[in-house]
Amino acid sequence: MERKIAEFITHVRNERRLSEHTCQAYQRDIEMFCRYTENKLTAWSAVTVHEVRQFIAYRHRQGMGGKSIQRLLSSLRTFYQYLLRENFVEINPVIGIKAPKSKSKLPPVLDVDQMNRLLSVSEESSLAVRDLAIMELLYSSGLRLSELVALDITDVDLIDLVVRVLGKGQKIRIVPVGRHAHQAINKWLTVRSLFTGEQECALFTSQRGTRLSHRSVQARLKRWGINQEINGTVHPHRLRHSFASHLLESCGDIRAVQELLGHASISTTQIYTHLDFQHLAGVYDMAHPRAKKKK
């Protein structure tokens, strides 16, 4: 059974060209199910809907949330689609099984004052110049952490003020770069040579001259959050969420925010962003014919 998992991971990595993060998540989920069934079943073709439901119920009793179970089911469903394609099984036992519902949990948003305080860092060192450029770009363009660290210098157009982003599913989108982010990136590029040579194409690099890692960005943002006395942990996803929330509160155009975030489904944007009730009430009063007051 392990051999088929390895073949599937090779397939999604090389043929479907999914990100390494996604490939690792698939492997963890499928191996988890494999360990659960190893004493009961000896072949993938022997798995039935009953075993899958038992597994999901078991994971739910252990405290796994609805979203995690949903991802788990997605991994198994995709794996069985591959096995079907290879004629290794005759049915997909995961089809039709749904995860238990869980409450949508929004990450805390930095309000405008907190964001201004976070971005008012002292640029006394080249490291601080780089970190400010990172934070300004995350907030200006709503990038995911994986999208940020994957950026090359050539992906940023400082004339047209846009950045070319490779998002989930290998989809490319073009996102505007704000004035403050533009200034911060320009300043970083003047000192970037102190970190790395001309052969490195990454936009953001470490002090060793290599492409900045996910963990390094997370650690630097956390440190700046503490330094600037921001409530709660500052992390890339929090800046992305703040970008979406502030933008939606100002323009109310959820379709535009969906495009900027790179969401395939607008339902994801609806969960990801939020509007306070007063703003919604204001939009209603302005737009609905029965809500308008007579002059």
Secondary structure, DSSP 8 states (H G I E B T S, - for coil): -HHHHHHHHHIIIIIS---HHHHHHHHHHHHHHHHHHTTT-SSGGG--HHHHHHHHHHHHHTT--HHHHHHHHHHHHHHHHHHHHTTS-S--TTTT---------------HHHHHHHT-----SHHHHHHHHHHHHHHHH---HHHHHT-BGGGEETTTTEEEEE-GGG-EEEEE--HHHHHHHHHHHHHGGGT--TT--BSSB-TTSSB--HHHHHHHHHHHHHHTT-SS---HHHHHHHHHHHHHHHH--HHHHHHHHT-SSHHHHHHH----HHHHHHHHHHH-TTTS---
